[in-house]
């Protein structure tokens, strides 16, 4: 019987067909990897900030503030309600991408972390989540101009690595409360994420196999991407010109300075 913890890949290879010839095995793995990555990217490209700003305000969030189609710019430009809807949409699309990857390759939770590669050759749920982040940053539907991927990465961490998510959330809240810079908190937890995941994997398996190495690699790539996407923010923090977080409500877009 199909088991979501193991995934469709395991079911086809080890149950339904009692094992596959090598060429079918390779074809199945490559096909599932392509489906997971494509589903993640296409779902990630559905940008909630752009949709909410256009539907509710007849405007494009990318024309305001930092020009970024993400949660922080939505909060600053259109207020809490718009930001809340953006958060909900971005979390849901990331979770759906991961669910698709997990149906294909399995969730494989052990010791509070999803080890999707435990039953499949590849961690398809991590791959789907990663490409959802890429889609969010470079959305095919919106001229490849989207957000910075922090919220999607956070949703991915919540589903696949909930222990790490809680630790990083606490660090993020402390950093932002102290500095009032969302970008500084985002970059800090992004850099810590692969360290915590790698340590967690080693504790569970007391080693690091190639499959688990891919999981760690995904988190490293996410950290690099998020830091890169925040390079201008970090420069403005250094120059003392970065805007600090404010929770003042805004009913409509205001003429915020573009940076």
Beta strands, then each sheet from edge to edge (+ up, - down):
strand 1: 109-110
strand 2: 113-114
sheet 1: 1+ 2-
end
